Amino acid sequence: MAACFHKSLILRHRKKRCNKIAIVRQPELYSQRDYDLIIVGGGIYGVMLTLEAVLRGLRPLLLEREDFGGATSFNSLRIVHGGLRYLQTLDLKRHVESVQERRWFLANFPDLVSPLPCLMPLYGKGVRRKSIFRAAMLINDLLSINRNDGVREDRSIPRGKVISKAETVAAFPDVDATNLQGAALWHDAAIPDSQRVVMELLRWAAHYGADAANYMQVSALSIKDNVVGGVVAQDRESGSEWSFRAPVVINSAGPWSEDMAEKMGGKADRWFWPSLAWNILTDKPALSECALALTPPRAGGPTYFLHPWKGRLLIGTGHAPWNGAVDNPSTSGEQIEATLDDINASVPGLALTPANVERVFAGLLPAAGPHSARLSTKPAVVDHSKSGGPRGLVSICGVKFTTARRVAAHTLDKVFGAKRAGGGSGSPRPHAAQAWQSGTVDFSDDGANQRYREGLGRLVADESPMNLRDVVFRRTDLWESPDLALRLAPKICDSFAWREDRKEAELAALGEELARPDSR
């Protein structure tokens, strides 16, 4: 697409700041505005596009058919990887990109992202030898020499190293010590509340003038002479239909991106072959303060990360081909048992069973090809005008939470030009929302309890949740404590203008969602 596309529009809204940090849902008002681009899909990629666009001086509108940050974005392993794995295939470009994006998260979200030590036991087989990993740690450090530029000191990433057998056992007491030689120790970054990071990204975008509406189902593209003029969408809350204007529409609907493109008249070869990915939260305590990179002792066994997520054992990531509907990705009992068997084989005596599983985080990612569990190695950015589709329609599909910002920047460079209105310098993140973190509240203290409930009311007012599930799963950490969530839910209902029958329906729906073994 031409780099000079809509040059005058880009500078018109340069860094227009809103006085209040709020994600205000006003479809009628949005239908009266002219936007530079409309983004369809409010997962991590759509939200990053929205932020990058507004920081470049563009006026974006984000439309999401469900709630922001749901589906695959919610079901991640909650780790920002620095790309060490790419050294194994000498993919230095992706390694450097991952390091840069990890640094961006640590620099901009020190309240929500922190260094995470990672430990891989070494048994002297194949590439997992101390000599090889000493070299790998050295190369990793050399390629990431700027990894802490702009990062707060207490969020900086230390150098990697190889440690002794005794040090490995001290860090991971349950390690299989048979033939153990030591371990590789490096750092990535933990993002324990990824749902809050998504909302903070969107708050940042809204602060500088971006508009966004959840529960807005895009049904068609507005086209004249094969040129995009906007979209038609239905408000799933009111049933009203609205038209929104923009000369560019970026389809970032994740697993639904191909269906969405077809609905909007886009033509291109396939770019999203669905692959099922899942992470398993157990009721077991974490086995170490480090994330553990473990491979079961069987031919072709995958490497799992055992994340010490808030002191609990979170296992990821399992992969399998997916041939079902994209609306309902879920794991089978056999897949869960196979994953647990692999972990049990890697940690003798752990004895995990399905009864230990508290929640399964399942989502769809793009595979390298049809009927494959192997993930695509790079994101797709599709300009549909090049294959006979309307001018101004672009689809994107990413793979990693870590690199969503980079993909967003690349897409905007491709559509609007790389030098258009800067890259967001001088547009710092506004202050973070409060009262979303229930784990810090002493509920036996009436004053603290009341302040927390008032804070929840502000979240409802400022972040446009449409139902209780939005509040519990994507505005707060309440989903982690189902009993507390259900206890507070009636009071949260009071923050909405609901009649009694709606309140009863919301409480019932929340109870069902909290009881589900999987997250959607």
ZIPE-V521869 format. One record per residue. N is the residue number from 1. NEAR is the number of other ideal C-beta (glycine too) atoms within 8 Angstrom. D_FIRST is the distance of its C-alpha to the first C-alpha in Angstrom with 2 decimals. Layout:
N:NEAR:D_FIRST / N:NEAR:D_FIRST
//
This chain:
1:10:0.00 / 2:4:3.78 / 3:8:6.33 / 4:5:8.72 / 5:11:7.61 / 6:9:11.18 / 7:8:12.90 / 8:6:16.32 / 9:12:16.15 / 10:15:15.52 / 11:9:18.78 / 12:8:20.80 / 13:11:21.59 / 14:8:21.75 / 15:10:24.13 / 16:8:26.04 / 17:7:28.79 / 18:10:30.83 / 19:3:34.57 / 20:5:35.10 / 21:10:33.40 / 22:10:32.97 / 23:12:30.56 / 24:7:31.57 / 25:8:30.85 / 26:8:30.77 / 27:12:28.73 / 28:7:30.43 / 29:7:29.44 / 30:12:25.81 / 31:9:25.71 / 32:5:26.58 / 33:11:23.84 / 34:6:20.36 / 35:13:17.91 / 36:14:14.57 / 37:14:13.77 / 38:15:16.03 / 39:16:16.60 / 40:13:18.64 / 41:15:21.09 / 42:15:23.32 / 43:16:24.22 / 44:12:23.82 / 45:15:20.08 / 46:15:19.46 / 47:17:21.93 / 48:13:20.47 / 49:17:17.02 / 50:16:19.05 / 51:15:20.98 / 52:13:18.28 / 53:17:16.40 / 54:15:19.67 / 55:13:20.74 / 56:14:17.76 / 57:13:18.97 / 58:15:16.73 / 59:16:18.64 / 60:16:17.99 / 61:16:20.00 / 62:17:20.88 / 63:16:22.53 / 64:15:24.65 / 65:9:26.89 / 66:8:29.67 / 67:13:30.34 / 68:14:28.17 / 69:14:28.43 / 70:11:30.23 / 71:12:30.00 / 72:12:28.84 / 73:14:28.28 / 74:15:31.95 / 75:12:33.27 / 76:13:32.34 / 77:10:35.03 / 78:11:34.64 / 79:13:34.15 / 80:14:31.47 / 81:11:31.67 / 82:16:31.55 / 83:13:30.60 / 84:13:34.06 / 85:6:33.71 / 86:12:30.93 / 87:13:33.53 / 88:6:35.32 / 89:5:32.55 / 90:6:31.78 / 91:9:28.23 / 92:9:28.40 / 93:6:24.73 / 94:10:24.88 / 95:15:28.29 / 96:11:27.22 / 97:11:24.25 / 98:15:26.74 / 99:13:29.24 / 100:9:26.86 / 101:13:25.90 / 102:17:29.59 / 103:15:30.41 / 104:9:27.94 / 105:14:29.68 / 106:18:33.11 / 107:11:32.45 / 108:7:31.04 / 109:12:33.13 / 110:12:36.53 / 111:4:38.18 / 112:11:36.40 / 113:12:35.58 / 114:8:38.25 / 115:12:39.03 / 116:12:40.19 / 117:10:42.54 / 118:14:41.92 / 119:15:44.72 / 120:11:44.74 / 121:13:48.30 / 122:14:48.90 / 123:8:51.44 / 124:8:51.26 / 125:5:49.58 / 126:4:46.55 / 127:5:44.09 / 128:10:45.65 / 129:11:48.13 / 130:10:48.93 / 131:6:48.39 / 132:9:44.89 / 133:13:43.87 / 134:9:45.37 / 135:8:43.01 / 136:12:40.07 / 137:14:40.95 / 138:8:41.17 / 139:9:37.79 / 140:14:36.29 / 141:10:37.84 / 142:7:36.79 / 143:10:33.11 / 144:11:33.25 / 145:6:35.32 / 146:6:33.25 / 147:12:33.28 / 148:8:35.37 / 149:6:33.81 / 150:5:33.77 / 151:13:35.47 / 152:8:38.76 / 153:5:41.72 / 154:5:42.75 / 155:11:39.27 / 156:11:39.01 / 157:13:38.64 / 158:6:41.74 / 159:5:41.98 / 160:12:42.34 / 161:8:45.63 / 162:11:47.88 / 163:10:50.90 / 164:6:54.29 / 165:9:55.67 / 166:6:57.74 / 167:10:54.82 / 168:15:52.80 / 169:11:55.65 / 170:6:55.99 / 171:12:52.32 / 172:13:52.28 / 173:7:55.89 / 174:8:55.12 / 175:11:53.49 / 176:8:54.91 / 177:6:57.05 / 178:4:58.01 / 179:5:56.98 / 180:13:54.80 / 181:9:54.24 / 182:12:52.17 / 183:14:48.61 / 184:13:45.30 / 185:12:44.54 / 186:12:41.19 / 187:11:39.28 / 188:14:36.12 / 189:15:35.64 / 190:14:36.88 / 191:15:35.08 / 192:8:37.99 / 193:11:36.65 / 194:13:32.99 / 195:11:32.99 / 196:12:33.94 / 197:13:31.19 / 198:15:28.62 / 199:15:30.44 / 200:13:30.74 / 201:13:27.01 / 202:17:26.58 / 203:16:29.45 / 204:11:27.82 / 205:17:24.63 / 206:15:26.89 / 207:10:28.92 / 208:13:26.08 / 209:12:25.14 / 210:15:23.07 / 211:14:24.28 / 212:17:24.89 / 213:15:26.87 / 214:13:28.30 / 215:12:29.84 / 216:14:27.19 / 217:8:26.24 / 218:13:22.98 / 219:8:24.07 / 220:8:21.41 / 221:13:18.12 / 222:11:18.57 / 223:10:16.79 / 224:5:17.52 / 225:4:16.62 / 226:5:14.15 / 227:10:12.21 / 228:14:12.74 / 229:9:15.59 / 230:13:16.90 / 231:15:19.26 / 232:13:22.94 / 233:14:24.97 / 234:11:28.64 / 235:13:30.60 / 236:8:32.60 / 237:6:35.24 / 238:4:36.12 / 239:6:34.81 / 240:7:33.11 / 241:8:29.84 / 242:13:27.27 / 243:10:24.11 / 244:15:21.57 / 245:9:18.99 / 246:15:15.42 / 247:11:12.14 / 248:14:10.45 / 249:16:12.46 / 250:14:12.44 / 251:15:15.07 / 252:15:17.25 / 253:12:20.40 / 254:13:21.66 / 255:12:24.07 / 256:9:23.18 / 257:16:19.40 / 258:10:19.70 / 259:9:22.13 / 260:14:20.03 / 261:15:16.95 / 262:8:19.42 / 263:10:20.95 / 264:14:17.75 / 265:11:17.03 / 266:13:14.51 / 267:7:15.08 / 268:12:14.90 / 269:4:17.62 / 270:6:19.57 / 271:11:18.56 / 272:10:21.43 / 273:12:24.92 / 274:12:27.20 / 275:16:29.72 / 276:14:32.45 / 277:14:33.14 / 278:16:36.13 / 279:14:38.08 / 280:15:41.73 / 281:13:43.56 / 282:12:47.30 / 283:6:50.38 / 284:10:51.36 / 285:6:51.32 / 286:12:48.98 / 287:13:50.54 / 288:11:49.57 / 289:6:47.91 / 290:12:45.39 / 291:14:42.69 / 292:13:44.15 / 293:10:42.28 / 294:12:44.59 / 295:9:44.59 / 296:12:47.23 / 297:6:49.75 / 298:7:48.64 / 299:3:46.79 / 300:4:43.03 / 301:9:43.33 / 302:9:40.21 / 303:7:40.20 / 304:16:40.45 / 305:13:40.13 / 306:14:42.99 / 307:15:41.72 / 308:13:44.55 / 309:12:42.80 / 310:6:45.06 / 311:6:48.00 / 312:12:47.33 / 313:13:46.27 / 314:14:42.67 / 315:13:41.84 / 316:12:38.46 / 317:9:36.58 / 318:14:37.50 / 319:10:35.08 / 320:8:35.47 / 321:9:33.52 / 322:10:32.83 / 323:4:33.32 / 324:6:34.12 / 325:4:32.33 / 326:10:29.60 / 327:3:31.35 / 328:6:34.45 / 329:11:34.11 / 330:7:37.56 / 331:11:39.73 / 332:6:42.91 / 333:7:46.28 / 334:6:46.33 / 335:11:43.09 / 336:14:44.47 / 337:9:47.81 / 338:9:46.29 / 339:13:44.38 / 340:14:47.59 / 341:9:49.55 / 342:13:47.24 / 343:15:47.74 / 344:11:51.48 / 345:9:51.68 / 346:11:49.92 / 347:11:52.19 / 348:7:55.74 / 349:5:57.60 / 350:10:54.63 / 351:5:55.34 / 352:9:52.33 / 353:6:52.64 / 354:8:50.54 / 355:4:52.87 / 356:10:51.35 / 357:13:47.84 / 358:7:47.00 / 359:9:43.36 / 360:14:40.67 / 361:15:37.05 / 362:12:35.06 / 363:15:31.36 / 364:13:28.76 / 365:11:26.39 / 366:13:24.07 / 367:15:26.22 / 368:8:25.62 / 369:7:26.48 / 370:5:28.53 / 371:6:31.90 / 372:10:31.41 / 373:9:32.39 / 374:8:30.52 / 375:12:27.47 / 376:11:24.02 / 377:7:23.66 / 378:5:20.08 / 379:11:17.66 / 380:11:15.05 / 381:11:11.42 / 382:12:10.25 / 383:8:7.08 / 384:16:9.59 / 385:11:8.06 / 386:6:8.53 / 387:8:12.12 / 388:5:13.00 / 389:12:12.31 / 390:14:11.34 / 391:8:8.10 / 392:11:7.82 / 393:16:9.67 / 394:16:9.24 / 395:18:12.48 / 396:16:14.01 / 397:14:17.48 / 398:11:19.55 / 399:11:23.02 / 400:8:24.87 / 401:10:25.86 / 402:10:26.20 / 403:13:22.61 / 404:13:20.92 / 405:11:20.21 / 406:10:18.65 / 407:14:16.28 / 408:14:15.44 / 409:10:14.88 / 410:10:12.66 / 411:13:10.45 / 412:14:10.41 / 413:9:9.87 / 414:9:6.65 / 415:11:5.53 / 416:13:7.94 / 417:8:9.03 / 418:5:12.11 / 419:3:14.68 / 420:12:14.16 / 421:8:17.68 / 422:8:19.12 / 423:6:19.50 / 424:8:22.31 / 425:5:25.34 / 426:6:28.10 / 427:7:27.16 / 428:4:29.80 / 429:6:30.38 / 430:8:32.94 / 431:3:36.24 / 432:8:36.32 / 433:13:37.77 / 434:6:41.40 / 435:11:43.69 / 436:12:41.43 / 437:9:43.45 / 438:12:46.61 / 439:7:47.93 / 440:4:48.88 / 441:9:51.01 / 442:6:54.78 / 443:8:55.33 / 444:4:59.09 / 445:7:58.61 / 446:5:58.50 / 447:6:56.86 / 448:10:54.04 / 449:12:53.64 / 450:8:53.40 / 451:9:50.91 / 452:12:48.67 / 453:11:48.83 / 454:9:48.00 / 455:11:45.00 / 456:15:43.84 / 457:10:44.17 / 458:11:41.85 / 459:15:39.22 / 460:13:39.52 / 461:8:39.16 / 462:12:36.24 / 463:12:34.02 / 464:10:34.03 / 465:11:35.59 / 466:8:36.51 / 467:8:39.29 / 468:12:41.63 / 469:10:39.61 / 470:12:36.68 / 471:15:39.15 / 472:15:40.95 / 473:13:38.14 / 474:13:35.13 / 475:14:36.63 / 476:11:39.71 / 477:11:41.43 / 478:12:43.99 / 479:11:42.94 / 480:7:44.62 / 481:9:47.98 / 482:8:48.35 / 483:6:51.85 / 484:10:50.82 / 485:13:47.77 / 486:11:50.01 / 487:6:52.61 / 488:11:50.20 / 489:13:48.29 / 490:8:50.73 / 491:9:50.38 / 492:14:46.58 / 493:12:46.91 / 494:7:48.70 / 495:9:45.51 / 496:8:43.98 / 497:2:45.34 / 498:8:46.40 / 499:5:49.47 / 500:6:51.83 / 501:6:50.61 / 502:9:47.02 / 503:11:48.38 / 504:8:50.35 / 505:8:47.39 / 506:13:45.24 / 507:13:48.02 / 508:8:48.47 / 509:11:44.76 / 510:14:44.63 / 511:9:47.74 / 512:8:46.29 / 513:10:43.06 / 514:11:45.07 / 515:6:47.30 / 516:8:44.50 / 517:6:44.36 / 518:10:40.55 / 519:11:37.86 / 520:6:34.98
//
